[in-house]
């Protein structure tokens, strides 16, 4: 977060997707149906990988903030590293990732 390699919150995440700076998006599993659909549709349109992980509190805690529904990773190296870790967890049955 401090390195400026991610955006958090619905507005900032959506803006990063539209500006094509998002390399990957993470949405909490307890996001509303409407929020989930919006991010799924936007990521599909802009060809951005999207993953569903954790709840709002754990997502926010992971970046040192309060609750967060969504994160956009804007650094390619960081997104590749996270993607590998998330896919490893998905294979363990803990993650619902979509590309």
Phi, psi and omega in degrees: 000311182294334179281354178077025183261008176209157176241144180229156183095154186298314183295311182295323179293315180297321179296319178296323177295311182297324180278359179064028176263345180284126177263343182193147178235139175239128180240139180294150181288342179259019175291154180296160179301319180297314179297315179300316179296316180301312181292321179298312181296314182296316180295322178295315181297317182267006177057050178249127178298139180232139179231149178247121187210138173061184175254177184301319181293314182291327177295315178294317180299323182298335180249010177077028180234178173287196182304140177221135179272330185213153176225142172242123177270124185254358179254128184297315181298315178296319180295321179295318179296313178296318180301317180297315179296318180293322179291325176298318178291325179298319179297337177273358177089012183259002187217143175249094182257144177226148180237000000 
